[in-house]
Amino acid sequence: MIWVLVFVGIALGGIVMLICYAVWLAHKAADLFSEFEMLGTRAEELGDLVGQLALTSGNE
């Protein structure tokens, strides 16, 4: 009988650890997507700056 309780305890601990890991991984994924969004914003800004340089050099 004690072995059943030991295995149930181990299984419950494993499930709790799995849930904690899933929450941690979701937060890390959200951070990564936020960085990708910022990278896209910076790429657009760089494109605008390059476009301004091309317009300025074409007018000379």
Beta strands, then each sheet from edge to edge (+ up, - down):
end
